[in-house]
């Protein structure tokens, strides 16, 4: 699985975040799904970070993004750096390579899981 996503990372946004995604209303769905994220947030399978634009960071105390693919996380880190340059927020954000089936967090760490 990891190799498949590592290989797809460079073109992933054109599929999941491109014209067809917009036509299907996926950005609007992302915004709706993430609107109520609050407190300490975990995003499982953060991928290339397409959701980062849709969080209301004023309601989030910390955001942890995990993904199995290192290449996906590299792209997410690029998006995060651009976002931090363009927006002012103090919410700590961490991106880690981790298998969602083997989370390395204690129980009850997060208020919101997406």
MOPAC internal coordinates of N, CA, C and O (Angstrom, degrees):
PM7 1SCF
backbone

  N    0.0000 0     0.00 0     0.00 0    0    0    0
  C    1.4502 1     0.00 0     0.00 0    1    0    0
  C    1.5212 1   111.95 1     0.00 0    2    1    0
  O    1.2310 1   120.43 1   134.50 1    3    2    1
  N    1.3084 1   116.78 1   -45.50 1    3    2    1
  C    1.4599 1   120.46 1  -176.90 1    5    3    2
  C    1.5201 1   110.60 1   -59.82 1    6    5    3
  O    1.2310 1   119.80 1   134.93 1    7    6    5
  N    1.3129 1   117.98 1   -45.07 1    7    6    5
  C    1.4606 1   121.59 1  -178.50 1    9    7    6
  C    1.5313 1   111.00 1   -61.04 1   10    9    7
  O    1.2310 1   120.52 1   138.95 1   11   10    9
  N    1.3141 1   116.60 1   -41.05 1   11   10    9
  C    1.4643 1   121.19 1   179.03 1   13   11   10
  C    1.5265 1   111.09 1   -58.81 1   14   13   11
  O    1.2310 1   120.26 1   133.18 1   15   14   13
  N    1.3193 1   117.11 1   -46.82 1   15   14   13
  C    1.4609 1   120.74 1  -179.61 1   17   15   14
  C    1.5271 1   112.01 1   -72.77 1   18   17   15
  O    1.2310 1   120.16 1   146.15 1   19   18   17
  N    1.3230 1   117.30 1   -33.85 1   19   18   17
  C    1.4637 1   119.47 1   175.26 1   21   19   18
  C    1.5311 1   110.21 1   -60.61 1   22   21   19
  O    1.2310 1   120.75 1   138.35 1   23   22   21
  N    1.3283 1   116.17 1   -41.65 1   23   22   21
  C    1.4661 1   120.80 1  -179.36 1   25   23   22
  C    1.5307 1   111.80 1   -70.61 1   26   25   23
  O    1.2310 1   120.04 1   149.02 1   27   26   25
  N    1.3099 1   117.52 1   -30.98 1   27   26   25
  C    1.4682 1   121.59 1  -177.22 1   29   27   26
  C    1.5239 1   113.20 1   -87.29 1   30   29   27
  O    1.2310 1   119.69 1   170.91 1   31   30   29
  N    1.3082 1   118.19 1    -9.09 1   31   30   29
  C    1.4662 1   122.24 1  -170.61 1   33   31   30
  C    1.5313 1   113.49 1   -57.06 1   34   33   31
  O    1.2310 1   119.85 1   137.55 1   35   34   33
  N    1.3111 1   117.88 1   -42.45 1   35   34   33
  C    1.4652 1   120.25 1  -175.55 1   37   35   34
  C    1.5264 1   113.36 1   -67.62 1   38   37   35
  O    1.2310 1   120.13 1   149.71 1   39   38   37
  N    1.3232 1   117.36 1   -30.29 1   39   38   37
  C    1.4728 1   119.63 1  -178.44 1   41   39   38
  C    1.5279 1   112.57 1  -106.28 1   42   41   39
  O    1.2310 1   120.00 1  -178.15 1   43   42   41
  N    1.3089 1   117.60 1     1.85 1   43   42   41
  C    1.4650 1   122.34 1  -174.10 1   45   43   42
  C    1.5296 1   112.91 1   -59.22 1   46   45   43
  O    1.2310 1   120.33 1   136.11 1   47   46   45
  N    1.3146 1   116.97 1   -43.89 1   47   46   45
  C    1.4657 1   120.52 1  -176.72 1   49   47   46
  C    1.5239 1   112.96 1   -63.92 1   50   49   47
  O    1.2310 1   120.21 1   148.65 1   51   50   49
  N    1.3233 1   117.21 1   -31.35 1   51   50   49
  C    1.4600 1   119.05 1   179.86 1   53   51   50
  C    1.5216 1   111.29 1   -68.16 1   54   53   51
  O    1.2310 1   120.18 1   155.41 1   55   54   53
  N    1.3203 1   117.26 1   -24.59 1   55   54   53
  C    1.4642 1   121.16 1   177.13 1   57   55   54
  C    1.5266 1   110.67 1   -89.59 1   58   57   55
  O    1.2310 1   120.49 1   122.46 1   59   58   57
  N    1.3200 1   116.67 1   -57.54 1   59   58   57
  C    1.4601 1   120.87 1  -173.18 1   61   59   58
  C    1.5278 1   112.95 1   -82.29 1   62   61   59
  O    1.2310 1   120.18 1   164.87 1   63   62   61
  N    1.3150 1   117.26 1   -15.13 1   63   62   61
  C    1.4544 1   119.71 1  -179.66 1   65   63   62
  C    1.5153 1   112.84 1  -128.04 1   66   65   63
  O    1.2310 1   119.99 1  -168.64 1   67   66   65
  N    1.3037 1   117.62 1    11.36 1   67   66   65
  C    1.4607 1   121.66 1  -175.29 1   69   67   66
  C    1.5178 1   113.61 1   -91.37 1   70   69   67
  O    1.2310 1   121.32 1    20.44 1   71   70   69
  N    1.3240 1   115.08 1  -159.56 1   71   70   69
  C    1.4574 1   122.40 1  -175.49 1   73   71   70
  C    1.5230 1   112.38 1   -57.05 1   74   73   71
  O    1.2310 1   120.18 1   133.06 1   75   74   73
  N    1.3183 1   117.27 1   -46.94 1   75   74   73
  C    1.4661 1   120.20 1  -177.92 1   77   75   74
  C    1.5292 1   110.70 1   -61.80 1   78   77   75
  O    1.2310 1   120.50 1   138.69 1   79   78   77
  N    1.3192 1   116.65 1   -41.31 1   79   78   77
  C    1.4700 1   120.24 1   177.82 1   81   79   78
  C    1.5249 1   110.30 1   -60.93 1   82   81   79
  O    1.2310 1   120.46 1   137.88 1   83   82   81
  N    1.3198 1   116.73 1   -42.12 1   83   82   81
  C    1.4651 1   120.57 1   178.19 1   85   83   82
  C    1.5219 1   110.96 1   -64.76 1   86   85   83
  O    1.2310 1   120.75 1   136.52 1   87   86   85
  N    1.3175 1   116.17 1   -43.48 1   87   86   85
  C    1.4593 1   121.35 1   179.49 1   89   87   86
  C    1.5308 1   111.48 1   -61.15 1   90   89   87
  O    1.2310 1   120.70 1   144.00 1   91   90   89
  N    1.3306 1   116.27 1   -36.00 1   91   90   89
  C    1.4666 1   121.28 1   179.27 1   93   91   90
  C    1.5270 1   112.92 1   -79.89 1   94   93   91
  O    1.2310 1   120.07 1   173.27 1   95   94   93
  N    1.3233 1   117.47 1    -6.73 1   95   94   93
  C    1.4631 1   120.99 1   178.70 1   97   95   94
  C    1.5141 1   114.43 1    84.00 1   98   97   95
  O    1.2310 1   120.31 1  -161.42 1   99   98   97
  N    1.3198 1   117.02 1    18.58 1   99   98   97
  C    1.4682 1   119.91 1  -177.08 1  101   99   98
  C    1.5290 1   112.40 1   -63.75 1  102  101   99
  O    1.2310 1   118.59 1   139.72 1  103  102  101
  N    1.3363 1   120.29 1   -40.28 1  103  102  101
  C    1.4738 1   117.93 1   177.03 1  105  103  102
  C    1.5285 1   112.89 1   -58.20 1  106  105  103
  O    1.2310 1   120.36 1   141.09 1  107  106  105
  N    1.3120 1   116.92 1   -38.91 1  107  106  105
  C    1.4656 1   120.55 1   177.71 1  109  107  106
  C    1.5339 1   110.93 1   -65.44 1  110  109  107
  O    1.2310 1   120.91 1   140.49 1  111  110  109
  N    1.3210 1   115.87 1   -39.51 1  111  110  109
  C    1.4746 1   119.71 1   177.33 1  113  111  110
  C    1.5203 1   110.92 1   -65.07 1  114  113  111
  O    1.2310 1   120.48 1   138.49 1  115  114  113
  N    1.3354 1   116.68 1   -41.51 1  115  114  113
  C    1.4738 1   120.26 1   177.90 1  117  115  114
  C    1.5308 1   109.35 1   -57.99 1  118  117  115
  O    1.2310 1   120.81 1   132.83 1  119  118  117
  N    1.3303 1   116.05 1   -47.17 1  119  118  117
  C    1.4644 1   120.84 1  -178.77 1  121  119  118
  C    1.5228 1   110.85 1   -59.75 1  122  121  119
  O    1.2310 1   120.18 1   134.90 1  123  122  121
  N    1.3332 1   117.27 1   -45.10 1  123  122  121
  C    1.4682 1   121.65 1   179.74 1  125  123  122
  C    1.5281 1   111.68 1   -63.29 1  126  125  123
  O    1.2310 1   120.63 1   136.39 1  127  126  125
  N    1.3152 1   116.40 1   -43.61 1  127  126  125
  C    1.4701 1   121.02 1  -177.11 1  129  127  126
  C    1.5272 1   110.62 1   -66.52 1  130  129  127
  O    1.2310 1   120.11 1   142.41 1  131  130  129
  N    1.3167 1   117.40 1   -37.59 1  131  130  129
  C    1.4608 1   120.89 1  -174.19 1  133  131  130
  C    1.5253 1   113.89 1   -91.42 1  134  133  131
  O    1.2310 1   120.12 1   172.32 1  135  134  133
  N    1.3274 1   117.37 1    -7.68 1  135  134  133
  C    1.4710 1   121.17 1  -176.26 1  137  135  134
  C    1.5244 1   113.01 1   -57.72 1  138  137  135
  O    1.2310 1   119.86 1   146.09 1  139  138  137
  N    1.3097 1   117.88 1   -33.91 1  139  138  137
  C    1.4646 1   120.59 1  -176.02 1  141  139  138
  C    1.5268 1   114.19 1   -98.13 1  142  141  139
  O    1.2310 1   120.66 1  -173.45 1  143  142  141
  N    1.3232 1   116.34 1     6.55 1  143  142  141
  C    1.4641 1   118.73 1   176.93 1  145  143  142
  C    1.5287 1   108.62 1   -62.52 1  146  145  143
  O    1.2310 1   120.84 1   -46.47 1  147  146  145
  N    1.3307 1   116.01 1   133.53 1  147  146  145
  C    1.4638 1   119.32 1  -178.35 1  149  147  146
  C    1.5185 1   110.42 1  -151.17 1  150  149  147
  O    1.2310 1   121.60 1   -16.20 1  151  150  149
  N    1.3256 1   114.54 1   163.80 1  151  150  149
  C    1.4553 1   120.48 1   177.40 1  153  151  150
  C    1.5187 1   111.79 1    67.60 1  154  153  151
  O    1.2310 1   121.41 1    39.99 1  155  154  153
  N    1.3214 1   114.91 1  -140.01 1  155  154  153
  C    1.4541 1   122.36 1   178.67 1  157  155  154
  C    1.5277 1   107.29 1   -85.96 1  158  157  155
  O    1.2310 1   119.96 1   -64.86 1  159  158  157
  N    1.3373 1   117.68 1   115.14 1  159  158  157
  C    1.4598 1   122.81 1  -171.04 1  161  159  158
  C    1.5287 1   110.64 1  -110.66 1  162  161  159
  O    1.2310 1   121.09 1   -42.84 1  163  162  161
  N    1.3246 1   115.51 1   137.16 1  163  162  161
  C    1.4660 1   122.39 1   171.81 1  165  163  162
  C    1.5158 1   108.09 1  -115.00 1  166  165  163
  O    1.2310 1   120.58 1   -56.40 1  167  166  165
  N    1.3328 1   116.49 1   123.60 1  167  166  165
  C    1.4612 1   120.12 1   171.12 1  169  167  166
  C    1.5236 1   107.91 1  -106.37 1  170  169  167
  O    1.2310 1   121.46 1   -67.01 1  171  170  169
  N    1.3178 1   114.81 1   112.99 1  171  170  169
  C    1.4623 1   122.31 1   179.88 1  173  171  170
  C    1.5219 1   107.87 1   -84.58 1  174  173  171
  O    1.2310 1   120.54 1   -45.21 1  175  174  173
  N    1.3275 1   116.57 1   134.79 1  175  174  173
  C    1.4622 1   122.55 1  -178.00 1  177  175  174
  C    1.5304 1   110.09 1    59.78 1  178  177  175
  O    1.2310 1   120.72 1  -124.59 1  179  178  177
  N    1.3100 1   116.23 1    55.41 1  179  178  177
  C    1.4633 1   121.92 1  -178.37 1  181  179  178
  C    1.5213 1   112.17 1   -64.58 1  182  181  179
  O    1.2310 1   120.24 1   161.65 1  183  182  181
  N    1.3066 1   117.15 1   -18.35 1  183  182  181
  C    1.4597 1   121.07 1   176.41 1  185  183  182
  C    1.5144 1   111.98 1    57.10 1  186  185  183
  O    1.2310 1   120.73 1    48.43 1  187  186  185
  N    1.3183 1   116.20 1  -131.57 1  187  186  185
  C    1.4660 1   121.45 1  -178.43 1  189  187  186
  C    1.5204 1   112.56 1   -85.65 1  190  189  187
  O    1.2310 1   120.22 1  -175.32 1  191  190  189
  N    1.3248 1   117.19 1     4.68 1  191  190  189
  C    1.4619 1   120.62 1   177.30 1  193  191  190
  C    1.5179 1   114.75 1    85.24 1  194  193  191
  O    1.2310 1   120.35 1  -156.92 1  195  194  193
  N    1.3196 1   116.95 1    23.08 1  195  194  193
  C    1.4659 1   119.86 1  -179.43 1  197  195  194
  C    1.5267 1   112.76 1   -57.54 1  198  197  195
  O    1.2310 1   119.77 1   150.54 1  199  198  197
  N    1.3170 1   118.04 1   -29.46 1  199  198  197
  C    1.4660 1   120.58 1  -178.57 1  201  199  198
  C    1.5233 1   113.57 1   -78.16 1  202  201  199
  O    1.2310 1   119.61 1   164.37 1  203  202  201
  N    1.3065 1   118.36 1   -15.63 1  203  202  201
  C    1.4682 1   120.76 1  -174.36 1  205  203  202
  C    1.5259 1   112.91 1   -55.06 1  206  205  203
  O    1.2310 1   120.32 1   145.31 1  207  206  205
  N    1.3054 1   117.00 1   -34.69 1  207  206  205
  C    1.4727 1   120.63 1  -179.09 1  209  207  206
  C    1.5211 1   113.41 1   -67.87 1  210  209  207
  O    1.2310 1   120.34 1   162.41 1  211  210  209
  N    1.3271 1   116.95 1   -17.59 1  211  210  209
  C    1.4657 1   120.78 1  -170.14 1  213  211  210
  C    1.5280 1   114.37 1  -103.67 1  214  213  211
  O    1.2310 1   119.72 1   177.35 1  215  214  213
  N    1.3143 1   118.14 1    -2.65 1  215  214  213
  C    1.4611 1   119.94 1   177.85 1  217  215  214
  C    1.5244 1   110.81 1   -77.06 1  218  217  215
  O    1.2310 1   121.06 1   -35.44 1  219  218  217
  N    1.3194 1   115.59 1   144.56 1  219  218  217
  C    1.4568 1   121.84 1   171.39 1  221  219  218
  C    1.5280 1   105.84 1   -93.60 1  222  221  219
  O    1.2310 1   120.67 1   -87.75 1  223  222  221
  N    1.3194 1   116.33 1    92.25 1  223  222  221
  C    1.4609 1   120.59 1  -172.40 1  225  223  222
  C    1.5220 1   113.47 1   -67.19 1  226  225  223
  O    1.2310 1   119.57 1   166.16 1  227  226  225
  N    1.3157 1   118.44 1   -13.84 1  227  226  225
  C    1.4591 1   119.72 1   176.32 1  229  227  226
  C    1.5328 1   111.43 1   -71.23 1  230  229  227
  O    1.2310 1   120.03 1   162.71 1  231  230  229
  N    1.3304 1   117.54 1   -17.29 1  231  230  229
  C    1.4661 1   122.10 1   178.98 1  233  231  230
  C    1.5217 1   112.91 1  -100.69 1  234  233  231
  O    1.2310 1   120.41 1   179.89 1  235  234  233
  N    1.3133 1   116.81 1    -0.11 1  235  234  233
  C    1.4647 1   121.14 1  -174.00 1  237  235  234
  C    1.5191 1   109.96 1  -113.15 1  238  237  235
  O    1.2310 1   120.93 1   -49.78 1  239  238  237
  N    1.3253 1   115.82 1   130.22 1  239  238  237
  C    1.4633 1   119.28 1   177.13 1  241  239  238
  C    1.5267 1   111.58 1   -89.20 1  242  241  239
  O    1.2310 1   119.92 1   152.09 1  243  242  241
  N    1.3351 1   117.76 1   -27.91 1  243  242  241
  C    1.4665 1   122.57 1   176.68 1  245  243  242
  C    1.5207 1   108.22 1  -162.22 1  246  245  243
  O    1.2310 1   120.72 1   -31.96 1  247  246  245
  N    1.3322 1   116.23 1   148.04 1  247  246  245
  C    1.4591 1   121.85 1   177.84 1  249  247  246
  C    1.5143 1   108.53 1  -127.96 1  250  249  247
  O    1.2310 1   120.97 1   -54.88 1  251  250  249
  N    1.3296 1   115.74 1   125.12 1  251  250  249
  C    1.4565 1   122.01 1   174.59 1  253  251  250
  C    1.5174 1   107.93 1  -114.60 1  254  253  251
  O    1.2310 1   120.66 1   -55.95 1  255  254  253
  N    1.3157 1   116.35 1   124.05 1  255  254  253
  C    1.4552 1   120.95 1   177.59 1  257  255  254
  C    1.5098 1   109.71 1  -112.86 1  258  257  255
  O    1.2310 1   120.69 1   -49.73 1  259  258  257
  N    1.3200 1   116.29 1   130.27 1  259  258  257
  C    1.4617 1   119.80 1   178.30 1  261  259  258
  C    1.5215 1   109.93 1  -122.40 1  262  261  259
  O    1.2310 1   121.18 1   -29.10 1  263  262  261
  N    1.3113 1   115.35 1   150.90 1  263  262  261
  C    1.4533 1   121.45 1   175.09 1  265  263  262
  C    1.5194 1   108.20 1  -156.24 1  266  265  263
  O    1.2310 1   121.06 1   -28.68 1  267  266  265
  N    1.2975 1   115.57 1   151.32 1  267  266  265
  C    1.4576 1   121.67 1   178.06 1  269  267  266
  C    1.5255 1   111.06 1   -73.99 1  270  269  267
  O    1.2310 1   120.48 1   151.66 1  271  270  269
  N    1.3264 1   116.68 1   -28.34 1  271  270  269
  C    1.4645 1   122.30 1  -173.72 1  273  271  270
  C    1.5155 1   112.95 1   -94.34 1  274  273  271
  O    1.2310 1   121.08 1   -58.31 1  275  274  273
  N    1.3111 1   115.55 1   121.69 1  275  274  273
  C    1.4618 1   120.59 1   177.08 1  277  275  274
  C    1.5277 1   111.18 1   -66.04 1  278  277  275
  O    1.2310 1   120.01 1   142.78 1  279  278  277
  N    1.3241 1   117.59 1   -37.22 1  279  278  277
  C    1.4688 1   120.95 1   179.77 1  281  279  278
  C    1.5300 1   110.88 1   -65.89 1  282  281  279
  O    1.2310 1   120.07 1   140.54 1  283  282  281
  N    1.3234 1   117.47 1   -39.46 1  283  282  281
  C    1.4679 1   120.46 1   176.01 1  285  283  282
  C    1.5248 1   109.60 1   -61.61 1  286  285  283
  O    1.2310 1   120.48 1   135.96 1  287  286  285
  N    1.3159 1   116.69 1   -44.04 1  287  286  285
  C    1.4650 1   120.82 1  -179.59 1  289  287  286
  C    1.5292 1   112.20 1   -64.14 1  290  289  287
  O    1.2310 1   120.40 1   145.61 1  291  290  289
  N    1.3141 1   116.84 1   -34.39 1  291  290  289
  C    1.4648 1   120.59 1   176.29 1  293  291  290
  C    1.5222 1   109.94 1   -61.08 1  294  293  291
  O    1.2310 1   120.24 1   136.35 1  295  294  293
  N    1.3251 1   117.14 1   -43.65 1  295  294  293
  C    1.4642 1   121.07 1   177.23 1  297  295  294
  C    1.5240 1   111.41 1   -66.48 1  298  297  295
  O    1.2310 1   120.34 1   140.35 1  299  298  297
  N    1.3260 1   116.95 1   -39.65 1  299  298  297
  C    1.4698 1   120.62 1   177.42 1  301  299  298
  C    1.5268 1   110.21 1   -62.79 1  302  301  299
  O    1.2310 1   120.24 1   141.01 1  303  302  301
  N    1.3179 1   117.15 1   -38.99 1  303  302  301
  C    1.4649 1   120.83 1   179.29 1  305  303  302
  C    1.5232 1   110.79 1   -63.42 1  306  305  303
  O    1.2310 1   120.24 1   141.47 1  307  306  305
  N    1.3276 1   117.14 1   -38.53 1  307  306  305
  C    1.4726 1   120.74 1   176.56 1  309  307  306
  C    1.5249 1   110.93 1   -62.00 1  310  309  307
  O    1.2310 1   120.70 1   134.76 1  311  310  309
  N    1.3281 1   116.27 1   -45.24 1  311  310  309
  C    1.4710 1   120.19 1   178.65 1  313  311  310
  C    1.5234 1   110.68 1   -62.78 1  314  313  311
  O    1.2310 1   121.01 1   138.29 1  315  314  313
  N    1.3052 1   115.67 1   -41.71 1  315  314  313
  C    1.4579 1   120.34 1  -179.75 1  317  315  314
  C    1.5263 1   111.09 1   -61.96 1  318  317  315
  O    1.2310 1   119.99 1   137.82 1  319  318  317
  N    1.3135 1   117.63 1   -42.18 1  319  318  317
  C    1.4651 1   120.54 1   179.00 1  321  319  318
  C    1.5281 1   110.94 1   -62.59 1  322  321  319
  O    1.2310 1   119.88 1   138.90 1  323  322  321
  N    1.3278 1   117.83 1   -41.10 1  323  322  321
  C    1.4646 1   121.03 1   177.03 1  325  323  322
  C    1.5235 1   111.03 1   -65.09 1  326  325  323
  O    1.2310 1   121.00 1   137.83 1  327  326  325
  N    1.3210 1   115.69 1   -42.17 1  327  326  325
  C    1.4651 1   120.73 1  -179.83 1  329  327  326
  C    1.5218 1   110.97 1   -63.27 1  330  329  327
  O    1.2310 1   120.32 1   136.05 1  331  330  329
  N    1.3099 1   117.00 1   -43.95 1  331  330  329
  C    1.4569 1   120.92 1  -179.82 1  333  331  330
  C    1.5304 1   111.36 1   -66.46 1  334  333  331
  O    1.2310 1   120.16 1   150.64 1  335  334  333
  N    1.3051 1   117.30 1   -29.36 1  335  334  333
  C    1.4601 1   120.79 1   177.64 1  337  335  334
  C    1.5245 1   111.22 1   -73.53 1  338  337  335
  O    1.2310 1   120.85 1   143.60 1  339  338  337
  N    1.3406 1   115.98 1   -36.40 1  339  338  337
  C    1.4620 1   121.13 1  -174.75 1  341  339  338
  C    1.5271 1   114.41 1   -90.37 1  342  341  339
  O    1.2310 1   119.84 1   159.61 1  343  342  341
  N    1.3053 1   117.90 1   -20.39 1  343  342  341
  C    1.4679 1   121.46 1  -178.59 1  345  343  342
  C    1.5190 1   109.45 1  -124.49 1  346  345  343
  O    1.2310 1   121.04 1   -29.95 1  347  346  345
  N    1.3063 1   115.62 1   150.05 1  347  346  345
  C    1.4590 1   118.52 1   175.96 1  349  347  346
  C    1.5286 1   108.83 1  -103.61 1  350  349  347
  O    1.2310 1   120.79 1   -63.37 1  351  350  349
  N    1.2947 1   116.09 1   116.63 1  351  350  349
  C    1.4609 1   122.03 1   173.76 1  353  351  350
  C    1.5166 1   108.72 1  -153.59 1  354  353  351
  O    1.2310 1   121.40 1   -25.97 1  355  354  353
  N    1.3074 1   114.93 1   154.03 1  355  354  353
  C    1.4582 1   119.99 1  -175.59 1  357  355  354
  C    1.5206 1   112.76 1  -109.43 1  358  357  355
  O    1.2310 1   120.34 1  -177.77 1  359  358  357
  N    1.2985 1   116.95 1     2.23 1  359  358  357
  C    1.4511 1   122.25 1  -179.06 1  361  359  358
  C    1.5353 1   110.45 1   -63.07 1  362  361  359
  O    1.2310 1   119.92 1   -58.23 1  363  362  361
  N    1.3383 1   117.77 1   121.77 1  363  362  361
  C    1.4673 1   117.98 1   176.32 1  365  363  362
  C    1.5379 1   110.55 1   -69.10 1  366  365  363
  O    1.2310 1   121.41 1   -42.30 1  367  366  365
  N    1.3175 1   114.91 1   137.70 1  367  366  365
  C    1.4579 1   121.25 1  -179.65 1  369  367  366
  C    1.5151 1   108.06 1  -128.33 1  370  369  367
  O    1.2310 1   121.04 1   -50.47 1  371  370  369
  N    1.3299 1   115.61 1   129.53 1  371  370  369
  C    1.4643 1   120.11 1   176.82 1  373  371  370
  C    1.5259 1   109.40 1  -125.06 1  374  373  371
  O    1.2310 1   121.19 1   -38.45 1  375  374  373
  N    1.3037 1   115.33 1   141.55 1  375  374  373
  C    1.4612 1   122.56 1   176.54 1  377  375  374
  C    1.5167 1   107.53 1  -120.50 1  378  377  375
  O    1.2310 1   120.96 1   -52.74 1  379  378  377
  N    1.3353 1   115.77 1   127.26 1  379  378  377
  C    1.4616 1   120.19 1  -176.74 1  381  379  378
  C    1.5169 1   111.34 1  -136.16 1  382  381  379
  O    1.2310 1   121.70 1   -36.34 1  383  382  381
  N    1.3160 1   114.35 1   143.66 1  383  382  381
  C    1.4541 1   119.00 1   172.86 1  385  383  382
  C    1.5314 1   107.03 1   -80.37 1  386  385  383
  O    1.2310 1   121.72 1   -59.14 1  387  386  385
  N    1.3384 1   114.31 1   120.86 1  387  386  385
  C    1.4566 1   119.13 1  -176.26 1  389  387  386
  C    1.5214 1   109.14 1  -159.66 1  390  389  387
  O    1.2310 1   121.00 1   -34.64 1  391  390  389
  N    1.2978 1   115.69 1   145.36 1  391  390  389
  C    1.4631 1   122.09 1   175.61 1  393  391  390
  C    1.5256 1   108.43 1   -83.38 1  394  393  391
  O    1.2310 1   120.34 1   -55.76 1  395  394  393
  N    1.3172 1   116.95 1   124.24 1  395  394  393
  C    1.4699 1   121.40 1  -178.79 1  397  395  394
  C    1.5205 1   112.28 1   -62.24 1  398  397  395
  O    1.2310 1   120.16 1   160.06 1  399  398  397
  N    1.3088 1   117.30 1   -19.94 1  399  398  397
  C    1.4589 1   120.69 1   177.79 1  401  399  398
  C    1.5179 1   112.20 1   -82.32 1  402  401  399
  O    1.2310 1   120.52 1   171.49 1  403  402  401
  N    1.3244 1   116.60 1    -8.51 1  403  402  401
  C    1.4627 1   121.83 1  -179.80 1  405  403  402
  C    1.5336 1   109.94 1  -137.06 1  406  405  403
  O    1.2310 1   120.92 1  -117.75 1  407  406  405
  N    1.3115 1   115.84 1    62.25 1  407  406  405
  C    1.4632 1   120.52 1  -177.54 1  409  407  406
  C    1.5193 1   110.99 1   -63.30 1  410  409  407
  O    1.2310 1   121.23 1   -43.06 1  411  410  409
  N    1.3086 1   115.26 1   136.94 1  411  410  409
  C    1.4556 1   121.58 1  -178.46 1  413  411  410
  C    1.5341 1   110.20 1  -104.61 1  414  413  411
  O    1.2310 1   121.23 1  -129.97 1  415  414  413
  N    1.3320 1   115.26 1    50.03 1  415  414  413
  C    1.4569 1   122.03 1   178.48 1  417  415  414
  C    1.5231 1   108.47 1  -132.08 1  418  417  415
  O    1.2310 1   120.34 1   -34.50 1  419  418  417
  N    1.3263 1   116.95 1   145.50 1  419  418  417
  C    1.4631 1   118.80 1   174.89 1  421  419  418
  C    1.5344 1   111.12 1   -66.46 1  422  421  419
  O    1.2310 1   120.35 1   -24.27 1  423  422  421
  N    1.3058 1   116.94 1   155.73 1  423  422  421
  C    1.4601 1   121.22 1   175.26 1  425  423  422
  C    1.5289 1   109.65 1   -56.44 1  426  425  423
  O    1.2310 1   121.23 1   -30.15 1  427  426  425
  N    1.3169 1   115.25 1   149.85 1  427  426  425
  C    1.4670 1   123.10 1   176.72 1  429  427  426
  C    1.5273 1   114.48 1    62.43 1  430  429  427
  O    1.2310 1   120.15 1  -153.18 1  431  430  429
  N    1.3195 1   117.31 1    26.82 1  431  430  429
  C    1.4607 1   121.18 1   177.65 1  433  431  430
  C    1.5187 1   111.77 1   -75.80 1  434  433  431
  O    1.2310 1   120.39 1   148.35 1  435  434  433
  N    1.3426 1   116.85 1   -31.65 1  435  434  433
  C    1.4570 1   120.76 1  -170.31 1  437  435  434
  C    1.5243 1   112.23 1  -115.24 1  438  437  435
  O    1.2310 1   121.57 1   -33.80 1  439  438  437
  N    1.3397 1   114.59 1   146.20 1  439  438  437
  C    1.4588 1   122.03 1   175.46 1  441  439  438
  C    1.5259 1   110.00 1   -89.06 1  442  441  439
  O    1.2310 1   120.51 1   148.19 1  443  442  441
  N    1.3398 1   116.63 1   -31.81 1  443  442  441
  C    1.4553 1   122.46 1  -177.60 1  445  443  442
  C    1.5233 1   108.49 1  -134.65 1  446  445  443
  O    1.2310 1   120.97 1   -47.00 1  447  446  445
  N    1.3252 1   115.75 1   133.00 1  447  446  445
  C    1.4714 1   121.94 1   175.41 1  449  447  446
  C    1.5118 1   107.71 1  -124.89 1  450  449  447
  O    1.2310 1   120.39 1   -54.50 1  451  450  449
  N    1.3052 1   116.86 1   125.50 1  451  450  449
  C    1.4641 1   122.97 1   179.17 1  453  451  450
  C    1.5028 1   109.25 1  -124.22 1  454  453  451
  O    1.2310 1   120.10 1   180.00 1  455  454  453

